[in-house]
Amino acid sequence: MAVKTSGNTFIKVNLIAIIMLLLVILAGGVVRSSGSGMGCPDWPKCFGRYIPPTDISQLPADYKQTYADKRMAKNQKFAKMLDVFGYGDLANRIRNDKSILVPEEFNTARTWTEYVNRLVGAISGIFLLLCAVYSFKYRKTNKLIVFLSVFNLLLVFFQAWLGSIVVSTNLVAWIVTVHMLLALAILAISISTYHMAKVQGRYKVTVKPLVSIVTLAAIALSVLQITFGTEVREKVDAVATHLEGSYRDSWVRRAGEIFSQHRDVALIVLVLNVILYALIRKSFNRHSIQQQLMSFTFLMIMLQIVTGIFLSYFALPPFAQASHIVLASLMFGAQFYLLLNLFKSGSVQGAGQ
């Protein structure tokens, strides 16, 4: 009974961790769309405080130079690490790019937006820590749950360190993309451990290989689409900087080829998921978890298209930017959980877990 109770606790904590990870992605989207990434120039504190300031009078007179010097030191260390791994050109660009050392003016709204983002991230980290602790109840029945839970915790620490680099390098483009992909990896691992705990010891292939192959292809395409979307945003940021914030309605148009690729892949995503939806309907009954997940995925895709239209034709409204990335993450999560539910006990017509 104790093991069962602990297992139920793990499942509940894991589910909360998944929800918190999605909230982290939402908070990150709000930070990006509002331009609040440099709202706190240092990490993990914010202007050297655990509770950020609300007025510029609370900051030391030389705060700009102080944080510029700290970023310079951190960037030099990061550049040395890049040299070790053979990325000398990138390391030199970071060393020589003086723009990343130009401090932004203090803005209360942006500071607190970034602070809330970090707070949500810290809470999600606590729940992932609890997942790692409770996972040891499975050490005799499913060691993979233990390994993945502990590994996910380590991955979160790495993600936190990468977050400090994001701040230090003033949101260097490719680091933001890696940061997003790591968030998806952490989300996928949490979904995996949740599913394994739910169907403990009862795995069995229940569908034809074609369904699994198409589902895998849909997931891979979703990740590619999210990557393109992040790169579109990076390109738009570069255009916005070049135009000094003016001509906002032309930013997307000036993004160039990467925007066209993002739009074209979106159409492929839609077509592939229509095919997958037909296969799922043929293989599972209408009340199954598989059909429910596929319907949810399709809803997320439709909403993504709507927010994408808002982004393209209404000058990148911030609410659409944050919504777009959260909807993409929800779509990815639903597709991944669908894949896991294709490998479980019961008949093809089973209700799933």
One Martini backbone bead per residue (centre of mass of N, CA, C, O) as a GRO file, in nm:
protein
  353
    1MET     BB    1   0.056   0.063  -0.019
    2ALA     BB    2   0.299   0.258  -0.004
    3VAL     BB    3   0.384   0.232  -0.299
    4LYS     BB    4   0.118   0.326  -0.422
    5THR     BB    5   0.111   0.604  -0.288
    6SER     BB    6   0.382   0.700  -0.403
    7GLY     BB    7   0.297   0.667  -0.697
    8ASN     BB    8   0.066   0.874  -0.686
    9THR     BB    9   0.247   1.109  -0.606
   10PHE     BB   10   0.423   1.110  -0.855
   11ILE     BB   11   0.199   1.161  -1.061
   12LYS     BB   12   0.106   1.434  -0.944
   13VAL     BB   13   0.379   1.582  -0.952
   14ASN     BB   14   0.429   1.538  -1.254
   15LEU     BB   15   0.182   1.691  -1.355
   16ILE     BB   16   0.261   1.962  -1.233
   17ALA     BB   17   0.530   1.985  -1.384
   18ILE     BB   18   0.406   2.001  -1.666
   19ILE     BB   19   0.243   2.257  -1.617
   20MET     BB   20   0.487   2.434  -1.536
   21LEU     BB   21   0.640   2.409  -1.804
   22LEU     BB   22   0.421   2.553  -1.970
   23LEU     BB   23   0.440   2.817  -1.805
   24VAL     BB   24   0.732   2.875  -1.878
   25ILE     BB   25   0.681   2.907  -2.181
   26LEU     BB   26   0.483   3.137  -2.149
   27ALA     BB   27   0.672   3.330  -1.997
   28GLY     BB   28   0.886   3.336  -2.222
   29GLY     BB   29   0.696   3.455  -2.437
   30VAL     BB   30   0.640   3.720  -2.288
   31VAL     BB   31   0.930   3.815  -2.270
   32ARG     BB   32   0.987   3.822  -2.575
   33SER     BB   33   0.737   4.002  -2.671
   34SER     BB   34   0.823   4.244  -2.451
   35GLY     BB   35   1.139   4.276  -2.413
   36SER     BB   36   1.242   4.136  -2.108
   37GLY     BB   37   1.522   3.982  -2.106
   38MET     BB   38   1.679   4.254  -1.967
   39GLY     BB   39   1.532   4.322  -1.692
   40CYS     BB   40   1.765   4.130  -1.582
   41PRO     BB   41   2.117   4.158  -1.580
   42ASP     BB   42   2.115   3.924  -1.378
   43TRP     BB   43   2.227   3.597  -1.231
   44PRO     BB   44   1.966   3.502  -1.029
   45LYS     BB   45   1.941   3.775  -0.972
   46CYS     BB   46   1.790   4.117  -0.943
   47PHE     BB   47   1.989   4.359  -0.899
   48GLY     BB   48   2.098   4.193  -0.639
   49ARG     BB   49   1.801   4.076  -0.589
   50TYR     BB   50   1.530   3.882  -0.487
   51ILE     BB   51   1.374   4.154  -0.497
   52PRO     BB   52   1.290   4.365  -0.712
   53PRO     BB   53   1.274   4.666  -0.820
   54THR     BB   54   1.045   4.969  -0.858
   55ASP     BB   55   1.290   5.180  -0.864
   56ILE     BB   56   1.566   5.362  -0.960
   57SER     BB   57   1.641   5.455  -0.662
   58GLN     BB   58   1.729   5.144  -0.580
   59LEU     BB   59   1.981   5.199  -0.742
   60PRO     BB   60   2.286   5.221  -0.819
   61ALA     BB   61   2.466   5.457  -0.986
   62ASP     BB   62   2.668   5.210  -1.124
   63TYR     BB   63   2.499   4.968  -1.254
   64LYS     BB   64   2.576   4.957  -1.553
   65GLN     BB   65   2.884   4.902  -1.523
   66THR     BB   66   2.868   4.658  -1.336
   67TYR     BB   67   2.706   4.467  -1.539
   68ALA     BB   68   2.898   4.495  -1.776
   69ASP     BB   69   3.144   4.364  -1.637
   70LYS     BB   70   3.011   4.091  -1.569
   71ARG     BB   71   2.944   4.013  -1.861
   72MET     BB   72   3.226   4.018  -1.969
   73ALA     BB   73   3.336   3.788  -1.792
   74LYS     BB   74   3.130   3.571  -1.880
   75ASN     BB   75   3.187   3.584  -2.188
   76GLN     BB   76   3.482   3.496  -2.172
   77LYS     BB   77   3.424   3.214  -2.060
   78PHE     BB   78   3.236   3.121  -2.290
   79ALA     BB   79   3.443   3.159  -2.518
   80LYS     BB   80   3.645   2.950  -2.412
   81MET     BB   81   3.452   2.710  -2.439
   82LEU     BB   82   3.412   2.736  -2.746
   83ASP     BB   83   3.706   2.686  -2.818
   84VAL     BB   84   3.720   2.392  -2.712
   85PHE     BB   85   3.469   2.308  -2.925
   86GLY     BB   86   3.543   2.477  -3.206
   87TYR     BB   87   3.403   2.790  -3.176
   88GLY     BB   88   3.586   3.045  -3.263
   89ASP     BB   89   3.409   3.245  -3.422
   90LEU     BB   90   3.192   3.283  -3.205
   91ALA     BB   91   3.381   3.372  -2.981
   92ASN     BB   92   3.479   3.631  -3.128
   93ARG     BB   93   3.203   3.765  -3.155
   94ILE     BB   94   3.154   3.791  -2.850
   95ARG     BB   95   3.411   3.955  -2.783
   96ASN     BB   96   3.346   4.192  -3.022
   97ASP     BB   97   3.051   4.247  -2.918
   98LYS     BB   98   2.950   4.549  -2.785
   99SER     BB   99   2.632   4.541  -2.775
  100ILE     BB  100   2.606   4.332  -2.528
  101LEU     BB  101   2.715   4.582  -2.324
  102VAL     BB  102   2.457   4.741  -2.357
  103PRO     BB  103   2.255   4.888  -2.149
  104GLU     BB  104   1.948   4.905  -2.021
  105GLU     BB  105   1.693   5.062  -1.922
  106PHE     BB  106   1.504   5.098  -1.662
  107ASN     BB  107   1.211   4.867  -1.626
  108THR     BB  108   0.965   4.763  -1.435
  109ALA     BB  109   0.797   4.575  -1.616
  110ARG     BB  110   1.036   4.407  -1.730
  111THR     BB  111   1.154   4.315  -1.465
  112TRP     BB  112   0.892   4.163  -1.359
  113THR     BB  113   0.860   3.974  -1.597
  114GLU     BB  114   1.132   3.826  -1.560
  115TYR     BB  115   1.087   3.745  -1.265
  116VAL     BB  116   0.839   3.566  -1.310
  117ASN     BB  117   0.980   3.371  -1.496
  118ARG     BB  118   1.186   3.273  -1.279
  119LEU     BB  119   0.978   3.181  -1.069
  120VAL     BB  120   0.842   2.963  -1.240
  121GLY     BB  121   1.105   2.806  -1.287
  122ALA     BB  122   1.161   2.740  -0.988
  123ILE     BB  123   0.900   2.580  -0.933
  124SER     BB  124   0.950   2.363  -1.147
  125GLY     BB  125   1.214   2.264  -1.018
  126ILE     BB  126   1.087   2.159  -0.757
  127PHE     BB  127   0.904   1.942  -0.894
  128LEU     BB  128   1.142   1.790  -1.027
  129LEU     BB  129   1.273   1.717  -0.761
  130LEU     BB  130   1.033   1.552  -0.653
  131CYS     BB  131   1.037   1.347  -0.877
  132ALA     BB  132   1.317   1.234  -0.813
  133VAL     BB  133   1.249   1.139  -0.528
  134TYR     BB  134   0.986   0.960  -0.593
  135SER     BB  135   1.120   0.766  -0.810
  136PHE     BB  136   1.257   0.559  -0.600
  137LYS     BB  137   0.997   0.373  -0.580
  138TYR     BB  138   1.095   0.242  -0.878
  139ARG     BB  139   1.377   0.087  -0.848
  140LYS     BB  140   1.243  -0.219  -0.876
  141THR     BB  141   1.031  -0.177  -1.134
  142ASN     BB  142   1.155   0.119  -1.274
  143LYS     BB  143   1.454   0.256  -1.353
  144LEU     BB  144   1.382   0.462  -1.576
  145ILE     BB  145   1.234   0.665  -1.403
  146VAL     BB  146   1.476   0.743  -1.234
  147PHE     BB  147   1.671   0.829  -1.453
  148LEU     BB  148   1.490   1.047  -1.594
  149SER     BB  149   1.438   1.224  -1.344
  150VAL     BB  150   1.734   1.292  -1.285
  151PHE     BB  151   1.813   1.391  -1.566
  152ASN     BB  152   1.605   1.624  -1.575
  153LEU     BB  153   1.729   1.780  -1.344
  154LEU     BB  154   2.001   1.828  -1.482
  155LEU     BB  155   1.880   1.971  -1.729
  156VAL     BB  156   1.771   2.212  -1.568
  157PHE     BB  157   2.042   2.319  -1.475
  158PHE     BB  158   2.144   2.369  -1.760
  159GLN     BB  159   1.914   2.561  -1.839
  160ALA     BB  160   1.983   2.773  -1.627
  161TRP     BB  161   2.265   2.833  -1.731
  162LEU     BB  162   2.172   2.914  -2.015
  163GLY     BB  163   2.004   3.152  -1.913
  164SER     BB  164   2.253   3.316  -1.824
  165ILE     BB  165   2.365   3.339  -2.114
  166VAL     BB  166   2.132   3.485  -2.240
  167VAL     BB  167   2.177   3.736  -2.068
  168SER     BB  168   2.484   3.791  -2.113
  169THR     BB  169   2.439   3.790  -2.449
  170ASN     BB  170   2.173   3.931  -2.520
  171LEU     BB  171   2.019   3.713  -2.686
  172VAL     BB  172   2.154   3.507  -2.852
  173ALA     BB  173   2.008   3.342  -3.093
  174TRP     BB  174   2.094   3.030  -3.075
  175ILE     BB  175   2.041   3.005  -2.768
  176VAL     BB  176   1.735   3.037  -2.780
  177THR     BB  177   1.683   2.780  -2.944
  178VAL     BB  178   1.810   2.579  -2.747
  179HIS     BB  179   1.631   2.657  -2.509
  180MET     BB  180   1.366   2.554  -2.641
  181LEU     BB  181   1.450   2.257  -2.702
  182LEU     BB  182   1.505   2.186  -2.405
  183ALA     BB  183   1.218   2.231  -2.307
  184LEU     BB  184   1.100   1.998  -2.477
  185ALA     BB  185   1.271   1.773  -2.353
  186ILE     BB  186   1.172   1.804  -2.063
  187LEU     BB  187   0.875   1.759  -2.129
  188ALA     BB  188   0.905   1.472  -2.253
  189ILE     BB  189   1.019   1.334  -2.000
  190SER     BB  190   0.779   1.393  -1.812
  191ILE     BB  191   0.572   1.244  -1.985
  192SER     BB  192   0.711   0.967  -1.972
  193THR     BB  193   0.704   0.921  -1.661
  194TYR     BB  194   0.402   0.946  -1.634
  195HIS     BB  195   0.327   0.710  -1.820
  196MET     BB  196   0.490   0.482  -1.682
  197ALA     BB  197   0.334   0.505  -1.411
  198LYS     BB  198   0.047   0.443  -1.530
  199VAL     BB  199   0.167   0.164  -1.705
  200GLN     BB  200   0.297  -0.030  -1.520
  201GLY     BB  201   0.409  -0.313  -1.688
  202ARG     BB  202   0.196  -0.262  -1.975
  203TYR     BB  203   0.340  -0.316  -2.244
  204LYS     BB  204   0.203  -0.291  -2.590
  205VAL     BB  205   0.155  -0.346  -2.909
  206THR     BB  206  -0.158  -0.205  -3.084
  207VAL     BB  207  -0.044  -0.115  -3.367
  208LYS     BB  208   0.032  -0.023  -3.658
  209PRO     BB  209   0.323   0.100  -3.784
  210LEU     BB  210   0.208   0.343  -3.945
  211VAL     BB  211   0.107   0.511  -3.704
  212SER     BB  212   0.384   0.549  -3.568
  213ILE     BB  213   0.532   0.678  -3.807
  214VAL     BB  214   0.345   0.925  -3.841
  215THR     BB  215   0.380   1.030  -3.554
  216LEU     BB  216   0.684   1.074  -3.568
  217ALA     BB  217   0.672   1.270  -3.808
  218ALA     BB  218   0.497   1.483  -3.665
  219ILE     BB  219   0.697   1.546  -3.440
  220ALA     BB  220   0.940   1.626  -3.613
  221LEU     BB  221   0.790   1.857  -3.760
  222SER     BB  222   0.724   2.022  -3.508
  223VAL     BB  223   1.015   2.079  -3.427
  224LEU     BB  224   1.091   2.219  -3.691
  225GLN     BB  225   0.877   2.442  -3.670
  226ILE     BB  226   0.978   2.562  -3.402
  227THR     BB  227   1.258   2.632  -3.504
  228PHE     BB  228   1.169   2.822  -3.727
  229GLY     BB  229   1.012   3.013  -3.542
  230THR     BB  230   1.258   3.104  -3.377
  231GLU     BB  231   1.415   3.212  -3.627
  232VAL     BB  232   1.212   3.422  -3.706
  233ARG     BB  233   1.235   3.584  -3.447
  234GLU     BB  234   1.535   3.648  -3.478
  235LYS     BB  235   1.505   3.801  -3.746
  236VAL     BB  236   1.307   4.013  -3.643
  237ASP     BB  237   1.495   4.131  -3.431
  238ALA     BB  238   1.707   4.227  -3.636
  239VAL     BB  239   1.519   4.416  -3.789
  240ALA     BB  240   1.431   4.592  -3.549
  241THR     BB  241   1.714   4.694  -3.486
  242HIS     BB  242   1.776   4.821  -3.763
  243LEU     BB  243   1.494   5.004  -3.738
  244GLU     BB  244   1.454   5.101  -3.442
  245GLY     BB  245   1.132   5.002  -3.418
  246SER     BB  246   1.038   5.056  -3.693
  247TYR     BB  247   0.815   4.936  -3.910
  248ARG     BB  248   0.649   4.684  -3.790
  249ASP     BB  249   0.470   4.588  -4.045
  250SER     BB  250   0.764   4.482  -4.193
  251TRP     BB  251   0.917   4.258  -4.040
  252VAL     BB  252   0.815   3.990  -4.160
  253ARG     BB  253   0.881   4.054  -4.459
  254ARG     BB  254   1.200   4.092  -4.387
  255ALA     BB  255   1.280   3.794  -4.297
  256GLY     BB  256   1.230   3.603  -4.539
  257GLU     BB  257   1.291   3.271  -4.599
  258ILE     BB  258   1.223   3.160  -4.311
  259PHE     BB  259   0.923   3.236  -4.329
  260SER     BB  260   0.848   3.059  -4.571
  261GLN     BB  261   0.927   2.793  -4.436
  262HIS     BB  262   0.733   2.812  -4.198
  263ARG     BB  263   0.473   2.821  -4.372
  264ASP     BB  264   0.514   2.557  -4.535
  265VAL     BB  265   0.537   2.362  -4.293
  266ALA     BB  266   0.254   2.418  -4.183
  267LEU     BB  267   0.109   2.271  -4.416
  268ILE     BB  268   0.239   1.994  -4.365
  269VAL     BB  269   0.136   1.958  -4.080
  270LEU     BB  270  -0.161   1.956  -4.152
  271VAL     BB  271  -0.163   1.715  -4.349
  272LEU     BB  272  -0.035   1.500  -4.162
  273ASN     BB  273  -0.261   1.526  -3.936
  274VAL     BB  274  -0.493   1.435  -4.111
  275ILE     BB  275  -0.382   1.152  -4.160
  276LEU     BB  276  -0.357   1.074  -3.861
  277TYR     BB  277  -0.653   1.111  -3.788
  278ALA     BB  278  -0.757   0.887  -3.975
  279LEU     BB  279  -0.594   0.654  -3.843
  280ILE     BB  280  -0.707   0.684  -3.556
  281ARG     BB  281  -1.008   0.644  -3.626
  282LYS     BB  282  -0.957   0.351  -3.741
  283SER     BB  283  -0.807   0.228  -3.463
  284PHE     BB  284  -1.007   0.399  -3.273
  285ASN     BB  285  -1.224   0.494  -3.062
  286ARG     BB  286  -1.397   0.786  -2.968
  287HIS     BB  287  -1.310   0.733  -2.640
  288SER     BB  288  -1.025   0.745  -2.674
  289ILE     BB  289  -0.722   0.883  -2.600
  290GLN     BB  290  -0.624   0.902  -2.892
  291GLN     BB  291  -0.858   1.075  -3.004
  292GLN     BB  292  -0.837   1.304  -2.800
  293LEU     BB  293  -0.546   1.388  -2.871
  294MET     BB  294  -0.596   1.444  -3.172
  295SER     BB  295  -0.810   1.663  -3.132
  296PHE     BB  296  -0.629   1.851  -2.970
  297THR     BB  297  -0.411   1.886  -3.182
  298PHE     BB  298  -0.595   2.010  -3.399
  299LEU     BB  299  -0.674   2.256  -3.233
  300MET     BB  300  -0.388   2.372  -3.204
  301ILE     BB  301  -0.340   2.412  -3.506
  302MET     BB  302  -0.570   2.610  -3.561
  303LEU     BB  303  -0.474   2.823  -3.353
  304GLN     BB  304  -0.199   2.867  -3.484
  305ILE     BB  305  -0.301   2.980  -3.748
  306VAL     BB  306  -0.440   3.223  -3.626
  307THR     BB  307  -0.187   3.347  -3.485
  308GLY     BB  308  -0.021   3.361  -3.747
  309ILE     BB  309  -0.200   3.570  -3.885
  310PHE     BB  310  -0.163   3.789  -3.676
  311LEU     BB  311   0.146   3.811  -3.708
  312SER     BB  312   0.152   3.876  -4.022
  313TYR     BB  313  -0.106   4.114  -4.033
  314PHE     BB  314  -0.061   4.260  -3.713
  315ALA     BB  315   0.231   4.333  -3.609
  316LEU     BB  316   0.305   4.144  -3.372
  317PRO     BB  317   0.132   4.068  -3.134
  318PRO     BB  318   0.209   3.968  -2.820
  319PHE     BB  319  -0.022   3.759  -2.767
  320ALA     BB  320   0.046   3.587  -3.023
  321GLN     BB  321   0.332   3.505  -2.955
  322ALA     BB  322   0.277   3.350  -2.691
  323SER     BB  323   0.054   3.162  -2.802
  324HIS     BB  324   0.212   3.021  -3.029
  325ILE     BB  325   0.424   2.867  -2.846
  326VAL     BB  326   0.222   2.721  -2.662
  327LEU     BB  327   0.066   2.569  -2.880
  328ALA     BB  328   0.314   2.415  -2.982
  329SER     BB  329   0.370   2.267  -2.712
  330LEU     BB  330   0.096   2.127  -2.689
  331MET     BB  331   0.117   1.972  -2.951
  332PHE     BB  332   0.373   1.816  -2.882
  333GLY     BB  333   0.268   1.683  -2.621
  334ALA     BB  334   0.027   1.531  -2.750
  335GLN     BB  335   0.191   1.369  -2.957
  336PHE     BB  336   0.376   1.226  -2.754
  337TYR     BB  337   0.147   1.093  -2.587
  338LEU     BB  338   0.033   0.936  -2.820
  339LEU     BB  339   0.277   0.760  -2.876
  340LEU     BB  340   0.277   0.623  -2.596
  341ASN     BB  341  -0.034   0.515  -2.644
  342LEU     BB  342   0.062   0.296  -2.869
  343PHE     BB  343   0.219   0.159  -2.605
  344LYS     BB  344  -0.001  -0.076  -2.476
  345SER     BB  345  -0.240  -0.220  -2.326
  346GLY     BB  346  -0.463  -0.389  -2.503
  347SER     BB  347  -0.667  -0.310  -2.734
  348VAL     BB  348  -0.719  -0.114  -3.005
  349GLN     BB  349  -1.002  -0.016  -2.858
  350GLY     BB  350  -0.889   0.114  -2.628
  351ALA     BB  351  -0.880   0.387  -2.397
  352GLY     BB  352  -0.637   0.416  -2.227
  353GLN     BB  353  -0.416   0.664  -2.031
   0.00000   0.00000   0.00000
